[in-house]
Amino acid sequence: MATPRTVAFHTLGCKLNYSETSALAQLFESNGYLPVKFEEEADIYVLNTCSVTEQADRECRKIVRQAMRRQPDAFVVVTGCYAQLKPQEIADIPGVDLVLGAGEKFRILDYVDDLSKAPGKGMVQAGEVRDVNTFTSSFSFGDRTRSFLKVQDGCDYKCSFCTIPQARGASRSDTLESAVANARRIAEMGVKEIVLTGVNLGDFGNGTAVIEGERPRKEALFADLVREMDQIETVHRFRISSIEPNLLTDEIIAFVGQSQRFMPHFHVPLQSGNDKQLREMRRRYKRELYAERVASIKKHMPHACIGCDVIVGFPGETEADFLETYRFIQELDISYLHVFTYSERANTPAAEMPGAVPVEERRRRNQALRGLSEMKRRAFYQEHLGAIRPVLFEHHKDANLLSGYTDNYIKIEIPVQQGQMNLIGAVQLQHLSPDGESVHCLQVP
């Protein structure tokens, strides 16, 4: 019997990318390939890229070099958002054999099975993103505690700073029935927590994707998906990944507030606390609506964790604009921030806007908001000290400890106990770790 060819994967970027990498791994494995770790020698290396990071090109080149050092004759495939946006740029990287765009990604075996190591530049298979109209469901696996389930892809929004619509195409969704079936499959694998993911998750059901060759009936809205998922008794926990404030309805918030399976944790992008900047960014809400969403969450779930994305240094952001954003966030009852420094993206309206903020000033504003985030997180953790909350126990880098997250997304540490891994148990939150990044706990019998 012939030795199976080996394949290794590396993922850059978001939770959605991780779910899709797992789907690619399943494709290879079901066709006789043997998946190995990326740090090992392999016949094929697949790199799933991201376009959000400023250093996409640098990261891609570094990882390709690492693969080539391990196995100079390996076949290297690059796909993902960066591959759709800059296919020829990637094809010119020494060692890259094949570049696959958004429409070709899940047909990877059609190309890999028939190709050998290219003698020069890589082959590009990346069609126009406007022609991408299919939805391929996927979910991450390998971690028995948590899985990221993709239920939506693409985006119809035209935010002036964003390249994601250019990289992933129009909004399209899985069917309700398929998404629920995938959640059940994940539960059968022993996974305790499912995170619903998408490019614009709250837009679930509004796309017109062709799924498996047939145009589906008018799909349900995201609120309907949440209700259907909540009925799956074999899934212990659901989380909603990032959702736009204009799509996070009071109906969804109220439902999560009374659900036993959906966790009291929301991540809601803000981007700016200044209406002028929101308008320039082409966001679909004003800061007043954002504040209303936060108040609604806290009304239904006073203990809820709320995360927030913010961009600093967007063109035209004055010091007064930034301070308005800072004060707005300071007054919001949120728990932590993800802070992004604006960087120019080719073929986006923002890249041509006047009023560029000096790079050093962008970094200073980033640091200021990161400091505010640390204060917010610490205050949220301290607020819950002494409380008893359920935790899904996970691995910790220290063999003497277990890690995990409470239902409301407080990161905990607890002395290791035999047989607790991937179980949900009650803990009492005792005191903050020295760095304030987690809470030490005692298990409650």
C-alpha positions as CSV (number, residue, x, y, z in Angstrom):
1,M,0.0,0.0,0.0
2,A,1.3,3.4,-1.0
3,T,2.3,5.8,1.8
4,P,-0.4,8.6,2.0
5,R,0.7,12.1,1.0
6,T,0.9,14.5,4.0
7,V,-0.6,17.9,4.2
8,A,-0.2,20.7,6.8
9,F,-2.2,23.8,7.4
10,H,-1.5,27.3,8.9
11,T,-4.2,29.8,9.6
12,L,-3.9,33.6,9.9
13,G,-6.8,35.9,11.0
14,C,-10.3,35.4,12.3
15,K,-12.4,32.6,13.7
16,L,-14.1,32.2,10.3
17,N,-10.7,31.3,8.8
18,Y,-10.1,28.7,11.4
19,S,-13.5,27.0,10.6
20,E,-12.7,27.1,6.9
21,T,-9.2,25.6,7.4
22,S,-10.8,22.7,9.3
23,A,-13.2,22.2,6.3
24,L,-10.2,22.1,4.0
25,A,-8.4,19.6,6.3
26,Q,-11.6,17.4,6.2
27,L,-11.5,17.5,2.3
28,F,-7.9,16.3,2.2
29,E,-8.4,13.6,4.9
30,S,-11.5,12.2,3.2
31,N,-9.5,11.9,0.0
32,G,-6.7,9.9,1.5
33,Y,-4.3,12.6,2.7
34,L,-2.7,12.4,6.1
35,P,-2.9,15.8,8.0
36,V,0.2,16.6,10.0
37,K,1.2,19.6,12.1
38,F,2.6,22.6,10.3
39,E,5.8,22.4,12.2
40,E,6.4,18.9,10.6
41,E,7.6,18.0,7.2
42,A,4.8,17.7,4.7
43,D,4.2,17.0,1.0
44,I,1.7,19.9,0.8
45,Y,1.5,23.1,2.9
46,V,-1.7,25.1,2.8
47,L,-1.7,28.7,4.2
48,N,-5.1,30.4,4.8
49,T,-4.5,34.1,4.9
50,C,-6.1,37.2,6.3
51,S,-6.2,40.8,4.8
52,V,-7.0,42.7,8.0
53,T,-3.4,42.7,9.4
54,E,-1.0,45.4,8.2
55,Q,1.7,42.9,7.7
56,A,-0.2,40.4,5.5
57,D,2.6,40.2,2.9
58,R,5.4,39.9,5.5
59,E,3.6,37.2,7.4
60,C,2.8,35.3,4.3
61,R,6.5,35.4,3.1
62,K,7.7,34.3,6.5
63,I,5.5,31.3,6.8
64,V,6.3,30.2,3.2
65,R,10.0,30.4,4.0
66,Q,9.4,28.2,7.1
67,A,7.6,25.6,5.1
68,M,10.4,25.6,2.5
69,R,13.1,25.1,5.1
70,R,11.3,22.1,6.4
71,Q,10.6,20.5,3.1
72,P,12.1,22.2,0.0
73,D,10.2,20.0,-2.4
74,A,6.8,20.6,-0.8
75,F,3.9,22.0,-2.8
76,V,2.8,25.3,-1.3
77,V,-0.8,26.6,-1.6
78,V,-1.9,30.0,-0.4
79,T,-5.6,30.9,-0.1
80,G,-7.9,33.2,1.9
81,C,-8.7,36.9,1.8
82,Y,-5.2,38.1,1.1
83,A,-4.9,35.6,-1.8
84,Q,-8.1,37.0,-3.4
85,L,-7.0,40.6,-3.0
86,K,-3.3,40.2,-4.1
87,P,-3.0,36.9,-6.0
88,Q,-0.1,37.9,-8.3
89,E,1.8,39.4,-5.4
90,I,1.6,36.1,-3.6
91,A,2.3,34.1,-6.7
92,D,5.6,36.0,-7.0
93,I,6.8,34.8,-3.5
94,P,9.5,32.2,-3.9
95,G,8.2,28.8,-3.1
96,V,4.5,29.5,-3.7
97,D,3.1,27.0,-6.3
98,L,-0.6,27.8,-6.2
99,V,-2.8,30.8,-5.2
100,L,-6.6,30.1,-4.8
101,G,-9.2,32.8,-4.6
102,A,-12.5,32.9,-2.7
103,G,-14.4,31.0,-5.4
104,E,-11.7,28.3,-5.9
105,K,-10.7,27.7,-2.2
106,F,-13.0,24.7,-1.7
107,R,-12.1,23.1,-5.0
108,I,-8.5,22.9,-3.8
109,L,-8.2,19.1,-4.6
110,D,-9.0,19.7,-8.2
111,Y,-5.8,21.7,-8.5
112,V,-3.5,19.9,-6.0
113,D,-4.1,16.4,-7.2
114,D,-2.7,17.2,-10.7
115,L,0.1,19.6,-10.0
116,S,3.7,19.1,-9.2
117,K,6.3,21.5,-7.8
118,A,6.2,24.6,-10.0
119,P,9.6,25.7,-11.4
120,G,9.0,29.4,-11.1
121,K,6.1,31.6,-10.3
122,G,3.1,30.1,-8.7
123,M,-0.1,29.5,-10.6
124,V,-3.0,31.8,-9.9
125,Q,-6.6,30.6,-9.8
126,A,-8.6,33.5,-8.5
127,G,-11.7,34.6,-10.3
128,E,-13.7,37.8,-9.9
129,V,-15.1,38.0,-6.4
130,R,-18.4,39.3,-7.8
131,D,-18.9,35.8,-9.3
132,V,-18.7,34.1,-5.9
133,N,-22.3,33.2,-5.1
134,T,-22.0,29.8,-3.3
135,F,-21.9,29.1,0.4
136,T,-19.7,26.3,1.8
137,S,-20.5,25.4,5.4
138,S,-17.6,24.7,7.7
139,F,-16.7,24.4,11.4
140,S,-13.4,24.0,13.3
141,F,-12.6,20.8,15.0
142,G,-9.7,19.3,16.9
143,D,-10.4,21.3,20.1
144,R,-13.0,19.3,22.0
145,T,-14.1,22.2,24.2
146,R,-15.0,24.8,21.5
147,S,-15.9,24.9,17.8
148,F,-16.4,27.9,15.4
149,L,-19.4,27.2,13.2
150,K,-19.6,29.3,10.0
151,V,-23.2,30.2,9.1
152,Q,-22.7,33.3,7.0
153,D,-20.1,34.6,4.5
154,G,-19.4,37.8,2.6
155,C,-20.7,41.3,3.2
156,D,-23.0,43.8,1.4
157,Y,-21.9,46.7,3.5
158,K,-19.5,49.2,2.0
159,C,-17.5,50.5,5.0
160,S,-14.9,52.9,3.5
161,F,-11.9,51.3,5.3
162,C,-12.7,47.7,4.6
163,T,-11.5,45.2,2.0
164,I,-13.5,42.2,3.2
165,P,-16.3,42.6,0.5
166,Q,-13.5,42.6,-2.1
167,A,-12.0,39.5,-0.6
168,R,-15.1,37.4,0.2
169,G,-17.9,38.8,-2.0
170,A,-21.6,39.4,-1.4
171,S,-23.5,38.3,1.7
172,R,-24.7,34.8,1.6
173,S,-25.8,32.3,4.3
174,D,-26.2,28.6,5.1
175,T,-29.8,27.3,5.3
176,L,-31.3,27.1,8.7
177,E,-31.6,23.3,8.4
178,S,-28.0,22.9,7.4
179,A,-26.7,25.1,10.2
180,V,-28.7,23.2,12.8
181,A,-27.5,19.9,11.4
182,N,-23.9,21.0,11.6
183,A,-24.4,22.1,15.2
184,R,-25.7,18.6,16.0
185,R,-22.7,17.0,14.3
186,I,-20.3,19.2,16.4
187,A,-22.1,18.1,19.6
188,E,-21.7,14.5,18.6
189,M,-18.0,15.1,18.6
190,G,-18.0,15.9,22.3
191,V,-17.7,19.7,21.8
192,K,-19.3,21.6,24.6
193,E,-19.4,25.2,23.2
194,I,-20.2,26.4,19.7
195,V,-19.4,29.9,18.5
196,L,-21.6,31.1,15.6
197,T,-19.4,33.0,13.1
198,G,-19.7,34.9,9.9
199,V,-18.3,38.0,8.1
200,N,-21.5,39.9,8.9
201,L,-23.2,37.4,11.2
202,G,-26.4,39.4,11.9
203,D,-27.1,39.4,8.1
204,F,-27.8,35.7,8.3
205,G,-30.6,34.7,5.9
206,N,-30.5,37.9,3.8
207,G,-28.2,36.7,1.1
208,T,-29.2,34.9,-2.1
209,A,-26.5,32.2,-2.2
210,V,-26.8,29.1,-4.3
211,I,-26.2,26.3,-1.9
212,E,-25.4,22.8,-3.4
213,G,-26.6,23.9,-6.8
214,E,-30.1,25.1,-5.7
215,R,-31.3,28.5,-4.7
216,P,-32.8,28.0,-1.3
217,R,-36.2,29.3,-0.2
218,K,-36.3,32.7,1.6
219,E,-34.2,32.0,4.6
220,A,-34.9,32.8,8.3
221,L,-33.3,35.8,10.0
222,F,-30.6,35.6,12.6
223,A,-33.1,35.8,15.4
224,D,-34.7,32.6,14.0
225,L,-31.4,30.9,13.8
226,V,-30.7,31.7,17.5
227,R,-34.1,30.3,18.5
228,E,-33.5,27.1,16.5
229,M,-30.0,26.6,17.9
230,D,-31.4,27.0,21.4
231,Q,-33.5,23.9,21.0
232,I,-30.5,21.6,20.5
233,E,-30.3,19.9,23.9
234,T,-26.9,18.2,23.1
235,V,-25.1,21.6,22.9
236,H,-24.3,23.0,26.3
237,R,-23.2,26.5,25.2
238,F,-23.5,28.9,22.3
239,R,-21.8,32.2,21.8
240,I,-22.5,34.8,19.2
241,S,-19.3,36.2,17.6
242,S,-19.0,39.8,16.4
243,I,-22.4,41.3,15.4
244,E,-23.1,44.8,14.0
245,P,-25.1,47.0,16.4
246,N,-27.8,47.8,13.8
247,L,-28.4,44.1,13.4
248,L,-28.3,43.2,17.1
249,T,-32.0,43.7,17.7
250,D,-33.9,43.9,21.1
251,E,-35.5,40.6,20.1
252,I,-32.2,38.9,20.0
253,I,-31.0,40.5,23.2
254,A,-34.1,39.6,25.1
255,F,-34.0,36.0,23.9
256,V,-30.3,35.5,24.9
257,G,-31.2,37.0,28.3
258,Q,-33.6,34.2,29.1
259,S,-31.7,31.4,27.2
260,Q,-30.0,28.6,29.1
261,R,-27.7,27.8,26.2
262,F,-26.7,31.2,24.7
263,M,-24.1,32.8,26.9
264,P,-24.4,36.4,28.2
265,H,-21.5,37.7,26.1
266,F,-21.7,40.0,23.1
267,H,-19.0,41.5,20.9
268,V,-20.4,44.6,19.1
269,P,-18.1,46.7,16.8
270,L,-18.2,50.4,17.5
271,Q,-15.2,51.6,15.4
272,S,-15.7,55.3,16.6
273,G,-17.6,57.1,19.3
274,N,-17.9,60.2,17.0
275,D,-20.8,60.5,14.6
276,K,-18.7,62.5,12.1
277,Q,-16.2,59.6,11.9
278,L,-19.0,57.0,11.7
279,R,-20.4,58.8,8.7
280,E,-17.0,59.0,7.0
281,M,-16.5,55.3,7.7
282,R,-19.9,54.6,6.1
283,R,-21.1,52.8,9.2
284,R,-24.9,52.1,9.4
285,Y,-25.6,53.6,12.9
286,K,-24.9,56.6,15.1
287,R,-23.3,56.4,18.5
288,E,-26.7,56.9,20.1
289,L,-27.9,53.6,18.8
290,Y,-24.8,51.9,20.0
291,A,-25.4,53.2,23.5
292,E,-29.0,52.0,23.3
293,R,-27.8,48.5,22.5
294,V,-25.4,48.4,25.4
295,A,-28.1,49.6,27.8
296,S,-30.5,47.0,26.4
297,I,-28.0,44.2,27.0
298,K,-27.4,45.4,30.6
299,K,-31.1,45.7,31.2
300,H,-31.7,42.1,30.3
301,M,-28.4,40.7,31.6
302,P,-26.7,43.0,34.2
303,H,-23.8,40.5,34.4
304,A,-23.2,40.3,30.6
305,C,-19.8,40.8,29.1
306,I,-19.7,43.3,26.2
307,G,-16.7,43.6,23.9
308,C,-16.1,46.4,21.4
309,D,-14.0,47.1,18.3
310,V,-12.5,50.5,17.8
311,I,-10.4,52.0,15.0
312,V,-8.0,54.9,15.8
313,G,-6.3,57.3,13.4
314,F,-9.0,57.1,10.7
315,P,-8.5,60.0,8.1
316,G,-9.8,63.3,9.5
317,E,-9.8,62.1,13.1
318,T,-8.8,65.2,15.1
319,E,-7.6,65.2,18.7
320,A,-11.1,66.4,19.7
321,D,-12.7,63.6,17.7
322,F,-10.5,61.0,19.4
323,L,-11.2,62.5,22.9
324,E,-14.9,62.3,22.2
325,T,-14.5,58.6,21.3
326,Y,-12.5,58.0,24.4
327,R,-15.0,59.7,26.7
328,F,-17.9,57.9,25.0
329,I,-16.3,54.5,25.6
330,Q,-15.3,55.5,29.1
331,E,-18.9,56.1,30.0
332,L,-20.2,52.9,28.3
333,D,-20.8,49.9,30.5
334,I,-18.6,47.7,28.3
335,S,-16.0,45.1,29.4
336,Y,-13.1,45.2,27.0
337,L,-11.9,46.7,23.7
338,H,-10.2,45.4,20.6
339,V,-8.2,48.4,19.4
340,F,-7.1,48.7,15.7
341,T,-4.7,51.3,14.3
342,Y,-6.0,52.5,11.0
343,S,-3.9,51.6,8.0
344,E,-4.4,52.5,4.4
345,R,-5.9,49.7,2.2
346,A,-5.6,49.8,-1.6
347,N,-8.9,50.3,-3.5
348,T,-10.8,51.6,-0.5
349,P,-12.4,55.1,-0.3
350,A,-10.7,55.8,3.0
351,A,-7.2,55.5,1.4
352,E,-8.0,58.6,-0.7
353,M,-9.5,60.7,2.0
354,P,-7.7,63.9,3.2
355,G,-6.6,64.4,6.8
356,A,-4.2,61.5,7.2
357,V,-3.2,61.1,10.9
358,P,0.5,60.8,11.5
359,V,1.5,57.2,12.2
360,E,3.0,58.1,15.6
361,E,-0.2,59.8,16.6
362,R,-2.2,56.7,15.6
363,R,0.0,54.6,17.8
364,R,-0.4,57.0,20.8
365,R,-4.2,56.9,20.5
366,N,-4.0,53.1,20.2
367,Q,-2.1,52.9,23.5
368,A,-4.5,55.2,25.2
369,L,-7.5,53.0,24.3
370,R,-5.6,49.9,25.2
371,G,-5.1,51.4,28.6
372,L,-8.8,52.1,28.9
373,S,-9.5,48.5,27.9
374,E,-7.4,47.2,30.7
375,M,-9.2,49.4,33.2
376,K,-12.6,48.2,31.8
377,R,-11.7,44.6,31.9
378,R,-10.2,44.8,35.5
379,A,-13.3,46.7,36.7
380,F,-15.6,44.0,35.1
381,Y,-13.7,41.2,36.7
382,Q,-13.6,42.9,40.1
383,E,-17.3,43.5,40.0
384,H,-17.9,39.7,39.9
385,L,-15.4,38.7,42.6
386,G,-17.1,36.5,45.1
387,A,-19.8,35.4,42.6
388,I,-20.4,31.7,41.7
389,R,-20.4,31.1,37.9
390,P,-20.3,28.1,35.5
391,V,-17.0,27.5,33.7
392,L,-16.0,25.3,30.8
393,F,-12.6,23.9,31.9
394,E,-9.8,23.9,29.3
395,H,-6.1,23.3,29.1
396,H,-3.7,25.8,30.7
397,K,0.0,26.2,29.7
398,D,0.8,25.4,33.3
399,A,0.3,21.7,33.9
400,N,-0.8,22.4,37.5
401,L,-3.7,24.7,36.4
402,L,-6.9,24.5,34.4
403,S,-8.1,27.5,32.4
404,G,-11.5,28.4,31.1
405,Y,-14.2,31.0,30.6
406,T,-17.3,31.7,32.7
407,D,-20.6,32.0,30.9
408,N,-20.1,35.8,30.9
409,Y,-16.5,35.5,29.5
410,I,-14.4,36.0,32.5
411,K,-11.1,34.1,32.1
412,I,-10.3,32.0,35.1
413,E,-7.5,29.8,36.5
414,I,-8.0,27.0,39.0
415,P,-5.7,24.2,40.4
416,V,-5.9,21.2,38.1
417,Q,-8.3,18.5,39.1
418,Q,-8.4,15.0,37.5
419,G,-11.2,14.5,35.0
420,Q,-12.4,18.1,34.8
421,M,-11.1,18.8,31.3
422,N,-14.0,19.7,28.9
423,L,-16.5,19.7,31.7
424,I,-18.7,22.5,33.0
425,G,-18.5,23.2,36.7
426,A,-19.3,25.9,39.2
427,V,-16.5,28.1,40.6
428,Q,-16.3,31.0,43.0
429,L,-14.3,33.9,41.7
430,Q,-11.7,34.7,44.3
431,H,-9.1,37.3,43.2
432,L,-7.5,38.8,40.1
433,S,-4.2,37.5,38.8
434,P,-1.3,39.9,39.1
435,D,-1.6,41.0,35.5
436,G,-5.4,41.4,35.8
437,E,-5.9,39.1,32.7
438,S,-7.7,36.3,34.7
439,V,-9.3,35.5,38.0
440,H,-8.2,32.8,40.4
441,C,-11.0,30.6,41.5
442,L,-12.1,27.8,43.9
443,Q,-14.3,25.0,42.6
444,V,-17.8,24.8,44.2
445,P,-18.9,21.3,45.1
